[in-house]
Amino acid sequence: APPHRADRITALLGEKERWSAADMPLIHMDTHLASAQPLLDHVAALEGLSPAGEAVRGTLLRWDRRMSASSTEAALYAAVRSAVVRRLAAHPAFAALTEPPAYPEVLLPWLGLVPRIAFALEHLLRAEELYGIDRAGTVRAALEEVAAEPPRGTWGDTHRLAPWQALPEDDRDAPPLSGDHDCVLCTSAVPGLTDLAARGPAARYVWDLARREDSLWVVPLGASGLPGSPHHRDQLPLWLRGDLAPVVTDWQHLTKED
């Protein structure tokens, strides 16, 4: 994995000398996106944009780099990023990679050209040379494309939880999510294809080694995988907010279920 999450966690931990179990959501839910910098560097270097393009450029350069569900600036950044990914994937330099590889279909989402460019974007934009591709021109065209039809809402309007399900349930509204692939709150979309997130923190555990009863945890949906169980999705509101539930290990406070 890129170092962004580890570096951010290290920086956050350094802000306080003492942390409690209850403080951990401050770290779990951090949405700062350090990997945005290479694209923003290209945006900052652009000149001679249209008035609408210049407005988008100014908004992106003032953005706090936080992928909050309520952020219109994050939605704008994500739209420009996706446009850059699509334009790079369509470049003739990558034409040979558009043919599906001779591997099982289950692996194709990880081997497809658009996902690979999406997850390698910061490196592609920082490389000294990229097969003769005019990256400045690509970013300019992507920014003007978004400026002509900008997103109308916030990041959470399109960045929603869409977990894979072996047994489809009844239709439910997909809740909005903060975070992004390289945030500490790692809720991964596939730029260029979809803002929906099928991947996120599978569980959050905080163990208090001095007082075990102060330990906390949460999972994305619930502790039961059985539809109809009261614990099938009862932790989802906590998980979305960054809240945690007590870890109960005292047998006197546990109830056996069939």
N, C-alpha and C positions, 0 to 999 in steps of 0.2 A: 504494500500500500504506500502511496505517497506520504511524506512526513507531516502533512498539514495537520492532521488530527492530533498526532502525538505532540507536535510542537505547540499547538494551541492548548492542549491539556496541561503541558508543562508550564506555559505562561500563566494560565489561570490558577494553577496550584501555587505558583509563586506570589500571588497577590495577597495570600493570607498565611499566617504562621500555623494556625490551628483550624482544622476542619472537623465538622461533626457529620454523622450519617445523614442528618436532615439537610445539610448544605449541598449534598452531591448533585441534586437536580440543577443547580447553577452551572455545573459542568456538563451534565448529560444533555442539557437543552441548548447548548451554545450553538449559534448559527453563523458564526463568522466564516466567510469563504475565502481563504487565502489564495486558492488556486484561480481566482478570478483575475489576479494581477496581470498575467501576460496578455489577456484579451484587452483589459483596460489600458495597458501600455500602448497597444496598437490604436485603440480608440483615441487616446490622448494625442497621438501624433498626427491624426487626420486634420487636413485643412481643406478649405474650399467646399464645405458641405452645403447642402440646401438648408434653408431656414429650419425646416422640420428636422433634418438630420443634425443640425447644430444644437437644437433643443434636446434631442435624445443624447447626444454626446455630453452636454452639460449636466444632464440628470445623472448619467452613469458615473461621471467623474466626481459628483457630489455624494454619491451613494455610500452608505456606511459599511458596505460589504456583508450585510447580514441578510440571510435568506429566510426572513420571517414570513409566515403565511399571510400576514396582513400588509406586506410591503408591495407597493406598486413599482418601486424601483427594482426590486428583485425580479418581479415579473418581466420588466423591460430588459434587464440583463439576460435573463433566461431566454427571451425571445431572440435577442441578438446572437447569443451563443448558439442556439439551435440553427439559426440562419447561416452562421459561419460553418457549422458542422455540415449542413446539407450541401453548401457550395463547395467545400473541400472534397466531400465524398463524390461530387459530380465532376470533379476535375479529371481530364484525360490521364493525368499522371497516375491515377489510381484505378484506371479502367480494368486492368488485369485482375484486380481484387474484387470486382463486382460479381464474378462467377462464384456460385456457392461451392464451398470446399467439399471434398469427398469424405465427409465425416457424418456421423449420425445426426439426425435432425435435432435431437435434444441439445446439441452443442452449438447449433447455428446462431442463437442469439448472442453468444459470446464471441463468435468468429465473424459475424457480419461486418461489412465495411463501416457502416454508419456508427454502430456502437463502439467499434475500435477507435475510430477517429474521435468520437465524443469523449471517451475516457482518456485519450492521449492528447487532448487538445492543447493543454498548456505546454507540453513538450514540443508539439508540432509548431506552435506559434513562437517558441523560444529558440528553436533550432537555427543554426547559422544559415543553413540553406535547405530548402524543401523542394527538391526536384524541379526547380525553376518556377514554382508556383508564386504568383504575386500575392503574398498574404495581406499586404496593406490594401491592395485593390479588393481582395475578397472581403476583408472586414468592412471597407467602405461600402461595398455593394450590399452586404448584409445589414449594416446599420441603416442605409437609405431604404431598404426593403421594409424594415420594421417601422421606420419613421413614417412611411406611407400608410401603414396599417398597424398602429401600435396596439398592444394588448389593452383590453378595456378594464381589466380588473386587477386583482392582487395575485401574488404567487400562489396562495392557497386556493385560488379559484381553479387552477389547472393542476397544481401539485397536490394530488390526493392519494390516499391509501388504497391500493388495489392489490391485496395479497392474493397469491395463487391459491386456488382451492381445488382439492381433489374431488370433493363432493359439493357441487354448487348449492348454495343456500338461496333463500328468498332474496330478492333484490333489496339492497340497502344503499342508502346514500354513502358515497365514499367520502370520508371526512377529510378536510383540508389538513395539510402538513406543513410545518416549518422544516428547515434544514435542506441539505443537498448532499451529493456524493462525498465531497471532501470536507464537510462540516463535522464537528464532533457529533452533532445530531445528524447522523448519516442516514438520510432517507433518499435512496438513489432512484432518480429518473434516468431516462436515456435521451440526452439532448439530441435533437434532430429527428427523433421518432416520437417520443411522448414525454410529457411531464408527470404522468402517473408513476407512482412509486410502488413497486412490488417488493422492495427490500428496505429494511430499516432495522433498528435495534431489536434483536430477537428477545432479549431480556435485559433488565437492569437489576443487578444485585449490589447491595451495599452491606458489607459485613462489619459490625462493630465488635472487634475482638475483645474489648474490655467488658462490654455489656451485650451479650448475644441478643437479649430481648429488644434492643434498640436497632437491630438489623432491619433492612427494608428491601423490598423487591417489587417488580412489576413485569408483566409480559404483555405483548401487543394486544391480545384479544382476551383470553381468559385461561384459567388453569385447566379447564376441561375441553377436550376436543370433540365432545358430543353435542350436536345441535339439540336444543331443548333443555340442556343443563343450565341451571341458574349461574354456573360459573363458566359458560361457554364464551361470553363476550363481556363479562362484568368488569374486567380491568381496562377495557379500551378507553373509557373517559380519563382514567388516571394516566395511562400511557401517553395519551395525546397531550395532556397538560404538563407532563413531566413529574406528576406526583408519584408517590411510592406507597405501597401497602406494608403493614408490619409483617415480619417473618415470625410466625408463631411456632414454637418448638415445644411448648409445655403441653404434655399430653392431657392435662386437666382442662385445657382450653380448646382441645381438638375434638371434632365430631367425626366418627367414621361414617363414610358413605358407601352404599352398595355399588 
